[in-house]
Every structure is written in C-alpha cells, then in structure tokens.
C-alpha cells in the first residue's frame, strides 16, 4: 500500500479487513465478534448484523477483542444498542477489547453503563 505522498507503507500499517463472526448457542445467546477497524465506514455493517441476530436471540454478546481500532461512531452504535436492549427487553453484554479500545469506554465514563463479561 502507498500513502498519499507515494511512499510505500509497511505491512504493520495496513488495516485488517473488517469482518464479523456470529455464533449462536441453543439457549438464545448470540455472540457477535467484529474484527479490524470499527469506524464510520464499518458501523453500518455491524449495525445490520446486530439487527439480524437480535431477532434470533435474547442475549447479545459483542466481543470486542478482535478490534484494532474503534472511533466515536462505534462507541455511539454500541451505546444505542445498549439503550435499545434496556428498552426492548433483551440483554446486551460486551467482551472487553484491547487496552486502546477499553480506554474509550473509560474516558467517556461509559464503562459503568455496559455489562462487560469474560470472553
């Protein structure tokens, strides 16, 4: 990959393609695991996936461990889903991401708003 100045970027700077893995258990729990970068370009994809699986599960778990980056649009999406869970009677929990991801929840004081569970 080449930056705007025409300089090749090292592989470590190449973003991991965004993916979402979904796993369902027999008890109504659905685990959604996004990986890569959750930002304004990928939030609609995660929102769509959560909408799809919400109909098949009573408990949603979003596993953030595969994220390399998350911006405010990702945080807003998760907050909207948390509010919807409280309003609509389903459960939403998060598996904490890496230190950089978790720091977003801490500096916005949303860490106490979410139910974090073990992976």
C-alpha positions, 0 to 999 in steps of 0.5 A: 500500500502507498500513502498519499505522498507515494511512499510505500507503507509497511505491512504493520500499517495496513488495516485488517479487513473488517469482518464479523463472526456470529455464533449462536448457542441453543439457549438464545445467546448470540455472540457477535465478534467484529474484527479490524477497524470499527469506524464510520465506514464499518458501523453500518455493517455491524449495525445490520448484523446486530439487527439480524441476530437480535431477532434470533436471540435474547442475549447479545454478546459483542466481543470486542477483542478482535478490534484494532481500532474503534472511533466515536461512531462505534462507541455511539452504535454500541451505546444505542444498542445498549439503550435499545436492549434496556428498552426492548427487553433483551440483554446486551453484554460486551467482551472487553477489547484491547487496552486502546479500545477499553480506554474509550469506554473509560474516558467517556465514563461509559464503562459503568453503563455496559455489562462487560463479561469474560470472553 
